[in-house]
């Protein structure tokens, strides 16, 4: 799930599945499937999608705030294991 959260954060940051896909070196369809899977796990829509824009939903914004903190903690924990 952490990998999916990292992809979610990149999509939210860049506002685009295709731009995020380039950055994380994945196919845009794989990024879309990853976000769809994450939304299914959470049982909520994280993005409002249209042909012109990608906007975080209210729950998506809440998840963004928590996910950022979670990854900082996870990265810190992993770093402490290698020291």
PDB file with one MODEL, atoms N, CA, C and O in Angstrom:
MODEL        1
ATOM      1  N   UNK A   1       0.817  -1.197   0.000  1.00  0.00           N
ATOM      2  CA  UNK A   1       0.000   0.000   0.000  1.00  0.00           C
ATOM      3  C   UNK A   1       0.864   1.266   0.000  1.00  0.00           C
ATOM      4  O   UNK A   1       0.448   2.302  -0.518  1.00  0.00           O
ATOM      5  N   UNK A   2       2.062   1.181   0.579  1.00  0.00           N
ATOM      6  CA  UNK A   2       2.929   2.364   0.607  1.00  0.00           C
ATOM      7  C   UNK A   2       3.302   2.821  -0.804  1.00  0.00           C
ATOM      8  O   UNK A   2       3.393   4.020  -1.069  1.00  0.00           O
ATOM      9  N   UNK A   3       3.515   1.866  -1.703  1.00  0.00           N
ATOM     10  CA  UNK A   3       3.841   2.234  -3.089  1.00  0.00           C
ATOM     11  C   UNK A   3       2.673   2.981  -3.727  1.00  0.00           C
ATOM     12  O   UNK A   3       2.873   3.963  -4.442  1.00  0.00           O
ATOM     13  N   UNK A   4       1.483   2.524  -3.473  1.00  0.00           N
ATOM     14  CA  UNK A   4       0.290   3.189  -4.015  1.00  0.00           C
ATOM     15  C   UNK A   4       0.143   4.585  -3.436  1.00  0.00           C
ATOM     16  O   UNK A   4      -0.253   5.514  -4.140  1.00  0.00           O
ATOM     17  N   UNK A   5       0.458   4.735  -2.161  1.00  0.00           N
ATOM     18  CA  UNK A   5       0.373   6.057  -1.524  1.00  0.00           C
ATOM     19  C   UNK A   5       1.393   7.005  -2.136  1.00  0.00           C
ATOM     20  O   UNK A   5       1.098   8.181  -2.349  1.00  0.00           O
ATOM     21  N   UNK A   6       2.590   6.505  -2.420  1.00  0.00           N
ATOM     22  CA  UNK A   6       3.609   7.351  -3.064  1.00  0.00           C
ATOM     23  C   UNK A   6       3.123   7.831  -4.431  1.00  0.00           C
ATOM     24  O   UNK A   6       3.318   8.990  -4.798  1.00  0.00           O
ATOM     25  N   UNK A   7       2.494   6.935  -5.174  1.00  0.00           N
ATOM     26  CA  UNK A   7       1.961   7.302  -6.488  1.00  0.00           C
ATOM     27  C   UNK A   7       0.826   8.307  -6.327  1.00  0.00           C
ATOM     28  O   UNK A   7       0.749   9.283  -7.074  1.00  0.00           O
ATOM     29  N   UNK A   8      -0.052   8.077  -5.360  1.00  0.00           N
ATOM     30  CA  UNK A   8      -1.134   9.022  -5.086  1.00  0.00           C
ATOM     31  C   UNK A   8      -0.567  10.414  -4.813  1.00  0.00           C
ATOM     32  O   UNK A   8      -1.060  11.400  -5.360  1.00  0.00           O
ATOM     33  N   UNK A   9       0.457  10.500  -3.980  1.00  0.00           N
ATOM     34  CA  UNK A   9       1.043  11.797  -3.647  1.00  0.00           C
ATOM     35  C   UNK A   9       1.616  12.482  -4.885  1.00  0.00           C
ATOM     36  O   UNK A   9       1.498  13.698  -5.035  1.00  0.00           O
ATOM     37  N   UNK A  10       2.233  11.707  -5.764  1.00  0.00           N
ATOM     38  CA  UNK A  10       2.812  12.291  -6.978  1.00  0.00           C
ATOM     39  C   UNK A  10       1.711  12.781  -7.915  1.00  0.00           C
ATOM     40  O   UNK A  10       1.842  13.846  -8.517  1.00  0.00           O
ATOM     41  N   UNK A  11       0.628  12.016  -8.043  1.00  0.00           N
ATOM     42  CA  UNK A  11      -0.501  12.442  -8.881  1.00  0.00           C
ATOM     43  C   UNK A  11      -1.108  13.728  -8.315  1.00  0.00           C
ATOM     44  O   UNK A  11      -1.400  14.666  -9.057  1.00  0.00           O
ATOM     45  N   UNK A  12      -1.291  13.758  -6.998  1.00  0.00           N
ATOM     46  CA  UNK A  12      -1.864  14.948  -6.360  1.00  0.00           C
ATOM     47  C   UNK A  12      -0.951  16.158  -6.551  1.00  0.00           C
ATOM     48  O   UNK A  12      -1.425  17.266  -6.806  1.00  0.00           O
ATOM     49  N   UNK A  13       0.345  15.946  -6.429  1.00  0.00           N
ATOM     50  CA  UNK A  13       1.314  17.039  -6.582  1.00  0.00           C
ATOM     51  C   UNK A  13       1.303  17.601  -8.000  1.00  0.00           C
ATOM     52  O   UNK A  13       1.310  18.816  -8.198  1.00  0.00           O
ATOM     53  N   UNK A  14       1.286  16.703  -8.982  1.00  0.00           N
ATOM     54  CA  UNK A  14       1.392  17.132 -10.379  1.00  0.00           C
ATOM     55  C   UNK A  14       0.044  17.395 -11.040  1.00  0.00           C
ATOM     56  O   UNK A  14      -0.023  18.037 -12.088  1.00  0.00           O
ATOM     57  N   UNK A  15      -1.034  16.895 -10.425  1.00  0.00           N
ATOM     58  CA  UNK A  15      -2.363  17.125 -10.974  1.00  0.00           C
ATOM     59  C   UNK A  15      -2.650  16.387 -12.260  1.00  0.00           C
ATOM     60  O   UNK A  15      -3.510  16.792 -13.042  1.00  0.00           O
ATOM     61  N   UNK A  16      -1.923  15.295 -12.479  1.00  0.00           N
ATOM     62  CA  UNK A  16      -2.079  14.566 -13.736  1.00  0.00           C
ATOM     63  C   UNK A  16      -1.574  13.140 -13.582  1.00  0.00           C
ATOM     64  O   UNK A  16      -0.510  12.903 -13.011  1.00  0.00           O
ATOM     65  N   UNK A  17      -2.351  12.192 -14.100  1.00  0.00           N
ATOM     66  CA  UNK A  17      -1.906  10.800 -14.104  1.00  0.00           C
ATOM     67  C   UNK A  17      -0.719  10.627 -15.040  1.00  0.00           C
ATOM     68  O   UNK A  17       0.247   9.947 -14.695  1.00  0.00           O
ATOM     69  N   UNK A  18      -0.781  11.230 -16.216  1.00  0.00           N
ATOM     70  CA  UNK A  18       0.290  11.041 -17.195  1.00  0.00           C
ATOM     71  C   UNK A  18       1.600  11.692 -16.746  1.00  0.00           C
ATOM     72  O   UNK A  18       2.670  11.119 -16.951  1.00  0.00           O
ATOM     73  N   UNK A  19       1.534  12.864 -16.147  1.00  0.00           N
ATOM     74  CA  UNK A  19       2.757  13.502 -15.641  1.00  0.00           C
ATOM     75  C   UNK A  19       3.360  12.681 -14.508  1.00  0.00           C
ATOM     76  O   UNK A  19       4.575  12.495 -14.449  1.00  0.00           O
ATOM     77  N   UNK A  20       2.517  12.196 -13.617  1.00  0.00           N
ATOM     78  CA  UNK A  20       3.000  11.361 -12.516  1.00  0.00           C
ATOM     79  C   UNK A  20       3.615  10.075 -13.053  1.00  0.00           C
ATOM     80  O   UNK A  20       4.631   9.606 -12.539  1.00  0.00           O
ATOM     81  N   UNK A  21       3.002   9.506 -14.085  1.00  0.00           N
ATOM     82  CA  UNK A  21       3.516   8.274 -14.679  1.00  0.00           C
ATOM     83  C   UNK A  21       4.930   8.468 -15.209  1.00  0.00           C
ATOM     84  O   UNK A  21       5.785   7.600 -15.032  1.00  0.00           O
ATOM     85  N   UNK A  22       5.179   9.598 -15.855  1.00  0.00           N
ATOM     86  CA  UNK A  22       6.525   9.885 -16.365  1.00  0.00           C
ATOM     87  C   UNK A  22       7.532   9.969 -15.232  1.00  0.00           C
ATOM     88  O   UNK A  22       8.638   9.440 -15.340  1.00  0.00           O
ATOM     89  N   UNK A  23       7.157  10.632 -14.144  1.00  0.00           N
ATOM     90  CA  UNK A  23       8.064  10.828 -13.021  1.00  0.00           C
ATOM     91  C   UNK A  23       8.387   9.500 -12.322  1.00  0.00           C
ATOM     92  O   UNK A  23       9.534   9.253 -11.948  1.00  0.00           O
ATOM     93  N   UNK A  24       7.373   8.656 -12.151  1.00  0.00           N
ATOM     94  CA  UNK A  24       7.588   7.386 -11.449  1.00  0.00           C
ATOM     95  C   UNK A  24       7.940   6.248 -12.406  1.00  0.00           C
ATOM     96  O   UNK A  24       8.062   5.095 -11.992  1.00  0.00           O
ATOM     97  N   UNK A  25       8.104   6.581 -13.689  1.00  0.00           N
ATOM     98  CA  UNK A  25       8.524   5.630 -14.714  1.00  0.00           C
ATOM     99  C   UNK A  25       7.559   4.448 -14.839  1.00  0.00           C
ATOM    100  O   UNK A  25       7.960   3.284 -14.813  1.00  0.00           O
ATOM    101  N   UNK A  26       6.291   4.783 -14.975  1.00  0.00           N
ATOM    102  CA  UNK A  26       5.238   3.785 -15.170  1.00  0.00           C
ATOM    103  C   UNK A  26       4.369   4.211 -16.343  1.00  0.00           C
ATOM    104  O   UNK A  26       4.383   5.371 -16.753  1.00  0.00           O
ATOM    105  N   UNK A  27       3.625   3.271 -16.868  1.00  0.00           N
ATOM    106  CA  UNK A  27       2.644   3.607 -17.900  1.00  0.00           C
ATOM    107  C   UNK A  27       1.482   4.359 -17.245  1.00  0.00           C
ATOM    108  O   UNK A  27       1.100   4.046 -16.118  1.00  0.00           O
ATOM    109  N   UNK A  28       0.922   5.344 -17.940  1.00  0.00           N
ATOM    110  CA  UNK A  28      -0.220   6.065 -17.367  1.00  0.00           C
ATOM    111  C   UNK A  28      -1.375   5.142 -16.955  1.00  0.00           C
ATOM    112  O   UNK A  28      -2.046   5.389 -15.952  1.00  0.00           O
ATOM    113  N   UNK A  29      -1.599   4.094 -17.726  1.00  0.00           N
ATOM    114  CA  UNK A  29      -2.672   3.161 -17.377  1.00  0.00           C
ATOM    115  C   UNK A  29      -2.372   2.436 -16.063  1.00  0.00           C
ATOM    116  O   UNK A  29      -3.293   2.122 -15.309  1.00  0.00           O
ATOM    117  N   UNK A  30      -1.103   2.169 -15.785  1.00  0.00           N
ATOM    118  CA  UNK A  30      -0.723   1.519 -14.525  1.00  0.00           C
ATOM    119  C   UNK A  30      -0.942   2.454 -13.343  1.00  0.00           C
ATOM    120  O   UNK A  30      -1.371   2.021 -12.273  1.00  0.00           O
ATOM    121  N   UNK A  31      -0.651   3.723 -13.538  1.00  0.00           N
ATOM    122  CA  UNK A  31      -0.886   4.710 -12.485  1.00  0.00           C
ATOM    123  C   UNK A  31      -2.387   4.815 -12.212  1.00  0.00           C
ATOM    124  O   UNK A  31      -2.811   4.861 -11.058  1.00  0.00           O
ATOM    125  N   UNK A  32      -3.178   4.853 -13.271  1.00  0.00           N
ATOM    126  CA  UNK A  32      -4.630   4.928 -13.121  1.00  0.00           C
ATOM    127  C   UNK A  32      -5.155   3.708 -12.375  1.00  0.00           C
ATOM    128  O   UNK A  32      -5.982   3.842 -11.472  1.00  0.00           O
ATOM    129  N   UNK A  33      -4.682   2.517 -12.744  1.00  0.00           N
ATOM    130  CA  UNK A  33      -5.111   1.293 -12.055  1.00  0.00           C
ATOM    131  C   UNK A  33      -4.699   1.315 -10.584  1.00  0.00           C
ATOM    132  O   UNK A  33      -5.448   0.858  -9.721  1.00  0.00           O
ATOM    133  N   UNK A  34      -3.524   1.839 -10.302  1.00  0.00           N
ATOM    134  CA  UNK A  34      -3.038   1.930  -8.924  1.00  0.00           C
ATOM    135  C   UNK A  34      -3.948   2.835  -8.091  1.00  0.00           C
ATOM    136  O   UNK A  34      -4.311   2.487  -6.967  1.00  0.00           O
ATOM    137  N   UNK A  35      -4.313   3.981  -8.635  1.00  0.00           N
ATOM    138  CA  UNK A  35      -5.201   4.904  -7.925  1.00  0.00           C
ATOM    139  C   UNK A  35      -6.593   4.296  -7.782  1.00  0.00           C
ATOM    140  O   UNK A  35      -7.221   4.422  -6.731  1.00  0.00           O
ATOM    141  N   UNK A  36      -7.074   3.642  -8.830  1.00  0.00           N
ATOM    142  CA  UNK A  36      -8.376   2.971  -8.751  1.00  0.00           C
ATOM    143  C   UNK A  36      -8.374   1.916  -7.646  1.00  0.00           C
ATOM    144  O   UNK A  36      -9.337   1.800  -6.887  1.00  0.00           O
ATOM    145  N   UNK A  37      -7.298   1.155  -7.562  1.00  0.00           N
ATOM    146  CA  UNK A  37      -7.178   0.121  -6.533  1.00  0.00           C
ATOM    147  C   UNK A  37      -7.153   0.739  -5.133  1.00  0.00           C
ATOM    148  O   UNK A  37      -7.790   0.232  -4.209  1.00  0.00           O
ATOM    149  N   UNK A  38      -6.415   1.830  -4.990  1.00  0.00           N
ATOM    150  CA  UNK A  38      -6.350   2.529  -3.704  1.00  0.00           C
ATOM    151  C   UNK A  38      -7.734   3.051  -3.308  1.00  0.00           C
ATOM    152  O   UNK A  38      -8.145   2.927  -2.155  1.00  0.00           O
ATOM    153  N   UNK A  39      -8.440   3.632  -4.267  1.00  0.00           N
ATOM    154  CA  UNK A  39      -9.793   4.120  -3.991  1.00  0.00           C
ATOM    155  C   UNK A  39     -10.728   2.972  -3.597  1.00  0.00           C
ATOM    156  O   UNK A  39     -11.584   3.136  -2.728  1.00  0.00           O
ATOM    157  N   UNK A  40     -10.562   1.816  -4.238  1.00  0.00           N
ATOM    158  CA  UNK A  40     -11.378   0.654  -3.880  1.00  0.00           C
ATOM    159  C   UNK A  40     -11.064   0.173  -2.472  1.00  0.00           C
ATOM    160  O   UNK A  40     -11.973  -0.171  -1.716  1.00  0.00           O
ATOM    161  N   UNK A  41      -9.783   0.145  -2.112  1.00  0.00           N
ATOM    162  CA  UNK A  41      -9.392  -0.260  -0.759  1.00  0.00           C
ATOM    163  C   UNK A  41      -9.977   0.689   0.285  1.00  0.00           C
ATOM    164  O   UNK A  41     -10.452   0.256   1.335  1.00  0.00           O
ATOM    165  N   UNK A  42      -9.937   1.972  -0.011  1.00  0.00           N
ATOM    166  CA  UNK A  42     -10.421   2.984   0.928  1.00  0.00           C
ATOM    167  C   UNK A  42     -11.934   3.174   0.839  1.00  0.00           C
ATOM    168  O   UNK A  42     -12.543   3.808   1.701  1.00  0.00           O
ATOM    169  N   UNK A  43     -12.524   2.626  -0.202  1.00  0.00           N
ATOM    170  CA  UNK A  43     -13.962   2.742  -0.459  1.00  0.00           C
ATOM    171  C   UNK A  43     -14.424   4.200  -0.543  1.00  0.00           C
ATOM    172  O   UNK A  43     -15.475   4.574  -0.022  1.00  0.00           O
ATOM    173  N   UNK A  44     -13.601   5.006  -1.215  1.00  0.00           N
ATOM    174  CA  UNK A  44     -13.951   6.403  -1.433  1.00  0.00           C
ATOM    175  C   UNK A  44     -13.187   6.936  -2.649  1.00  0.00           C
ATOM    176  O   UNK A  44     -12.107   6.448  -2.982  1.00  0.00           O
ATOM    177  N   UNK A  45     -13.757   7.929  -3.292  1.00  0.00           N
ATOM    178  CA  UNK A  45     -13.085   8.593  -4.414  1.00  0.00           C
ATOM    179  C   UNK A  45     -12.095   9.613  -3.858  1.00  0.00           C
ATOM    180  O   UNK A  45     -12.440  10.425  -3.000  1.00  0.00           O
ATOM    181  N   UNK A  46     -10.875   9.559  -4.351  1.00  0.00           N
ATOM    182  CA  UNK A  46      -9.849  10.505  -3.914  1.00  0.00           C
ATOM    183  C   UNK A  46      -9.735  11.688  -4.870  1.00  0.00           C
ATOM    184  O   UNK A  46      -9.334  12.782  -4.474  1.00  0.00           O
ATOM    185  N   UNK A  47     -10.090  11.459  -6.129  1.00  0.00           N
ATOM    186  CA  UNK A  47     -10.014  12.499  -7.147  1.00  0.00           C
ATOM    187  C   UNK A  47     -11.354  12.654  -7.856  1.00  0.00           C
ATOM    188  O   UNK A  47     -12.095  11.687  -8.040  1.00  0.00           O
ATOM    189  N   UNK A  48     -11.645  13.874  -8.245  1.00  0.00           N
ATOM    190  CA  UNK A  48     -12.757  14.156  -9.149  1.00  0.00           C
ATOM    191  C   UNK A  48     -12.108  14.309 -10.519  1.00  0.00           C
ATOM    192  O   UNK A  48     -11.304  15.214 -10.739  1.00  0.00           O
ATOM    193  N   UNK A  49     -12.464  13.418 -11.429  1.00  0.00           N
ATOM    194  CA  UNK A  49     -11.832  13.393 -12.742  1.00  0.00           C
ATOM    195  C   UNK A  49     -12.748  14.008 -13.800  1.00  0.00           C
ATOM    196  O   UNK A  49     -13.957  13.779 -13.814  1.00  0.00           O
ATOM    197  N   UNK A  50     -12.139  14.785 -14.674  1.00  0.00           N
ATOM    198  CA  UNK A  50     -12.827  15.260 -15.873  1.00  0.00           C
ATOM    199  C   UNK A  50     -11.803  15.246 -16.996  1.00  0.00           C
ATOM    200  O   UNK A  50     -10.623  14.977 -16.768  1.00  0.00           O
ATOM    201  N   UNK A  51     -12.253  15.532 -18.195  1.00  0.00           N
ATOM    202  CA  UNK A  51     -11.317  15.524 -19.317  1.00  0.00           C
ATOM    203  C   UNK A  51     -10.320  16.677 -19.241  1.00  0.00           C
ATOM    204  O   UNK A  51      -9.254  16.620 -19.855  1.00  0.00           O
ATOM    205  N   UNK A  52     -10.659  17.706 -18.501  1.00  0.00           N
ATOM    206  CA  UNK A  52      -9.793  18.883 -18.435  1.00  0.00           C
ATOM    207  C   UNK A  52      -8.975  19.010 -17.159  1.00  0.00           C
ATOM    208  O   UNK A  52      -7.931  19.661 -17.152  1.00  0.00           O
ATOM    209  N   UNK A  53      -9.442  18.393 -16.078  1.00  0.00           N
ATOM    210  CA  UNK A  53      -8.705  18.562 -14.829  1.00  0.00           C
ATOM    211  C   UNK A  53      -8.902  17.398 -13.873  1.00  0.00           C
ATOM    212  O   UNK A  53      -9.833  16.602 -13.997  1.00  0.00           O
ATOM    213  N   UNK A  54      -8.008  17.333 -12.936  1.00  0.00           N
ATOM    214  CA  UNK A  54      -8.022  16.319 -11.897  1.00  0.00           C
ATOM    215  C   UNK A  54      -7.962  17.054 -10.567  1.00  0.00           C
ATOM    216  O   UNK A  54      -6.987  17.749 -10.279  1.00  0.00           O
ATOM    217  N   UNK A  55      -9.001  16.902  -9.758  1.00  0.00           N
ATOM    218  CA  UNK A  55      -9.105  17.655  -8.508  1.00  0.00           C
ATOM    219  C   UNK A  55      -9.291  16.679  -7.355  1.00  0.00           C
ATOM    220  O   UNK A  55     -10.042  15.710  -7.463  1.00  0.00           O
ATOM    221  N   UNK A  56      -8.605  16.940  -6.260  1.00  0.00           N
ATOM    222  CA  UNK A  56      -8.809  16.133  -5.064  1.00  0.00           C
ATOM    223  C   UNK A  56     -10.221  16.342  -4.524  1.00  0.00           C
ATOM    224  O   UNK A  56     -10.725  17.465  -4.502  1.00  0.00           O
ATOM    225  N   UNK A  57     -10.850  15.261  -4.093  1.00  0.00           N
ATOM    226  CA  UNK A  57     -12.124  15.382  -3.398  1.00  0.00           C
ATOM    227  C   UNK A  57     -11.828  15.821  -1.967  1.00  0.00           C
ATOM    228  O   UNK A  57     -10.666  15.915  -1.571  1.00  0.00           O
ATOM    229  N   UNK A  58     -12.858  16.085  -1.206  1.00  0.00           N
ATOM    230  CA  UNK A  58     -12.663  16.460   0.199  1.00  0.00           C
ATOM    231  C   UNK A  58     -11.946  15.330   0.948  1.00  0.00           C
ATOM    232  O   UNK A  58     -11.014  15.574   1.714  1.00  0.00           O
ATOM    233  N   UNK A  59     -12.390  14.105   0.716  1.00  0.00           N
ATOM    234  CA  UNK A  59     -11.733  12.968   1.359  1.00  0.00           C
ATOM    235  C   UNK A  59     -10.325  12.764   0.810  1.00  0.00           C
ATOM    236  O   UNK A  59      -9.429  12.324   1.530  1.00  0.00           O
ATOM    237  N   UNK A  60     -10.138  13.082  -0.456  1.00  0.00           N
ATOM    238  CA  UNK A  60      -8.806  13.005  -1.052  1.00  0.00           C
ATOM    239  C   UNK A  60      -7.848  13.965  -0.380  1.00  0.00           C
ATOM    240  O   UNK A  60      -6.685  13.627  -0.165  1.00  0.00           O
ATOM    241  N   UNK A  61      -8.314  15.155  -0.043  1.00  0.00           N
ATOM    242  CA  UNK A  61      -7.479  16.139   0.649  1.00  0.00           C
ATOM    243  C   UNK A  61      -7.121  15.649   2.053  1.00  0.00           C
ATOM    244  O   UNK A  61      -5.985  15.805   2.502  1.00  0.00           O
ATOM    245  N   UNK A  62      -8.089  15.062   2.732  1.00  0.00           N
ATOM    246  CA  UNK A  62      -7.833  14.506   4.070  1.00  0.00           C
ATOM    247  C   UNK A  62      -6.803  13.386   3.972  1.00  0.00           C
ATOM    248  O   UNK A  62      -5.882  13.305   4.785  1.00  0.00           O
ATOM    249  N   UNK A  63      -6.968  12.517   2.963  1.00  0.00           N
ATOM    250  CA  UNK A  63      -6.027  11.411   2.778  1.00  0.00           C
ATOM    251  C   UNK A  63      -4.642  11.941   2.429  1.00  0.00           C
ATOM    252  O   UNK A  63      -3.638  11.400   2.892  1.00  0.00           O
ATOM    253  N   UNK A  64      -4.578  12.983   1.624  1.00  0.00           N
ATOM    254  CA  UNK A  64      -3.295  13.588   1.251  1.00  0.00           C
ATOM    255  C   UNK A  64      -2.535  14.039   2.489  1.00  0.00           C
ATOM    256  O   UNK A  64      -1.343  13.763   2.622  1.00  0.00           O
ATOM    257  N   UNK A  65      -3.213  14.723   3.388  1.00  0.00           N
ATOM    258  CA  UNK A  65      -2.562  15.211   4.606  1.00  0.00           C
ATOM    259  C   UNK A  65      -2.026  14.059   5.449  1.00  0.00           C
ATOM    260  O   UNK A  65      -0.885  14.098   5.910  1.00  0.00           O
ATOM    261  N   UNK A  66      -2.843  13.046   5.647  1.00  0.00           N
ATOM    262  CA  UNK A  66      -2.427  11.893   6.439  1.00  0.00           C
ATOM    263  C   UNK A  66      -1.365  11.052   5.753  1.00  0.00           C
ATOM    264  O   UNK A  66      -0.451  10.547   6.404  1.00  0.00           O
ATOM    265  N   UNK A  67      -1.482  10.900   4.440  1.00  0.00           N
ATOM    266  CA  UNK A  67      -0.538  10.078   3.688  1.00  0.00           C
ATOM    267  C   UNK A  67       0.864  10.685   3.709  1.00  0.00           C
ATOM    268  O   UNK A  67       1.857   9.964   3.807  1.00  0.00           O
ATOM    269  N   UNK A  68       0.940  11.994   3.618  1.00  0.00           N
ATOM    270  CA  UNK A  68       2.246  12.664   3.677  1.00  0.00           C
ATOM    271  C   UNK A  68       2.937  12.374   5.002  1.00  0.00           C
ATOM    272  O   UNK A  68       4.125  12.053   5.034  1.00  0.00           O
ATOM    273  N   UNK A  69       2.194  12.488   6.086  1.00  0.00           N
ATOM    274  CA  UNK A  69       2.748  12.211   7.418  1.00  0.00           C
ATOM    275  C   UNK A  69       3.135  10.744   7.551  1.00  0.00           C
ATOM    276  O   UNK A  69       4.181  10.421   8.114  1.00  0.00           O
ATOM    277  N   UNK A  70       2.301   9.868   7.038  1.00  0.00           N
ATOM    278  CA  UNK A  70       2.559   8.440   7.111  1.00  0.00           C
ATOM    279  C   UNK A  70       3.861   8.077   6.405  1.00  0.00           C
ATOM    280  O   UNK A  70       4.655   7.301   6.935  1.00  0.00           O
ATOM    281  N   UNK A  71       4.086   8.624   5.229  1.00  0.00           N
ATOM    282  CA  UNK A  71       5.300   8.303   4.488  1.00  0.00           C
ATOM    283  C   UNK A  71       6.549   8.858   5.153  1.00  0.00           C
ATOM    284  O   UNK A  71       7.606   8.229   5.110  1.00  0.00           O
ATOM    285  N   UNK A  72       6.440  10.023   5.765  1.00  0.00           N
ATOM    286  CA  UNK A  72       7.582  10.563   6.504  1.00  0.00           C
ATOM    287  C   UNK A  72       7.951   9.605   7.634  1.00  0.00           C
ATOM    288  O   UNK A  72       9.126   9.304   7.844  1.00  0.00           O
ATOM    289  N   UNK A  73       6.939   9.129   8.358  1.00  0.00           N
ATOM    290  CA  UNK A  73       7.164   8.185   9.460  1.00  0.00           C
ATOM    291  C   UNK A  73       7.729   6.865   8.943  1.00  0.00           C
ATOM    292  O   UNK A  73       8.664   6.323   9.532  1.00  0.00           O
ATOM    293  N   UNK A  74       7.176   6.344   7.851  1.00  0.00           N
ATOM    294  CA  UNK A  74       7.639   5.078   7.288  1.00  0.00           C
ATOM    295  C   UNK A  74       9.085   5.193   6.810  1.00  0.00           C
ATOM    296  O   UNK A  74       9.892   4.297   7.060  1.00  0.00           O
ATOM    297  N   UNK A  75       9.415   6.278   6.130  1.00  0.00           N
ATOM    298  CA  UNK A  75      10.780   6.483   5.653  1.00  0.00           C
ATOM    299  C   UNK A  75      11.747   6.619   6.823  1.00  0.00           C
ATOM    300  O   UNK A  75      12.865   6.107   6.771  1.00  0.00           O
ATOM    301  N   UNK A  76      11.322   7.300   7.867  1.00  0.00           N
ATOM    302  CA  UNK A  76      12.149   7.455   9.066  1.00  0.00           C
ATOM    303  C   UNK A  76      12.397   6.104   9.734  1.00  0.00           C
ATOM    304  O   UNK A  76      13.516   5.802  10.147  1.00  0.00           O
ATOM    305  N   UNK A  77      11.351   5.304   9.834  1.00  0.00           N
ATOM    306  CA  UNK A  77      11.483   3.987  10.441  1.00  0.00           C
ATOM    307  C   UNK A  77      12.435   3.116   9.637  1.00  0.00           C
ATOM    308  O   UNK A  77      13.299   2.448  10.206  1.00  0.00           O
ATOM    309  N   UNK A  78      12.281   3.119   8.310  1.00  0.00           N
ATOM    310  CA  UNK A  78      13.170   2.324   7.460  1.00  0.00           C
ATOM    311  C   UNK A  78      14.616   2.776   7.567  1.00  0.00           C
ATOM    312  O   UNK A  78      15.530   1.952   7.585  1.00  0.00           O
ATOM    313  N   UNK A  79      14.822   4.074   7.637  1.00  0.00           N
ATOM    314  CA  UNK A  79      16.173   4.622   7.782  1.00  0.00           C
ATOM    315  C   UNK A  79      16.779   4.208   9.112  1.00  0.00           C
ATOM    316  O   UNK A  79      17.975   3.922   9.185  1.00  0.00           O
ATOM    317  N   UNK A  80      15.986   4.172  10.148  1.00  0.00           N
ATOM    318  CA  UNK A  80      16.515   3.790  11.464  1.00  0.00           C
ATOM    319  C   UNK A  80      16.920   2.322  11.504  1.00  0.00           C
ATOM    320  O   UNK A  80      17.753   1.937  12.326  1.00  0.00           O
ATOM    321  N   UNK A  81      16.352   1.504  10.641  1.00  0.00           N
ATOM    322  CA  UNK A  81      16.693   0.081  10.585  1.00  0.00           C
ATOM    323  C   UNK A  81      18.035  -0.149   9.912  1.00  0.00           C
ATOM    324  O   UNK A  81      18.693  -1.156  10.172  1.00  0.00           O
ATOM    325  N   UNK A  82      18.448   0.768   9.051  1.00  0.00           N
ATOM    326  CA  UNK A  82      19.705   0.584   8.306  1.00  0.00           C
ATOM    327  C   UNK A  82      20.887   1.274   8.977  1.00  0.00           C
ATOM    328  O   UNK A  82      22.026   1.139   8.529  1.00  0.00           O
ATOM    329  N   UNK A  83      20.616   2.015  10.051  1.00  0.00           N
ATOM    330  CA  UNK A  83      21.715   2.731  10.721  1.00  0.00           C
ATOM    331  C   UNK A  83      22.495   1.818  11.620  1.00  0.00           C
ATOM    332  O   UNK A  83      23.453   2.253  12.260  1.00  0.00           O
TER     333      UNK A  83
ENDMDL
END
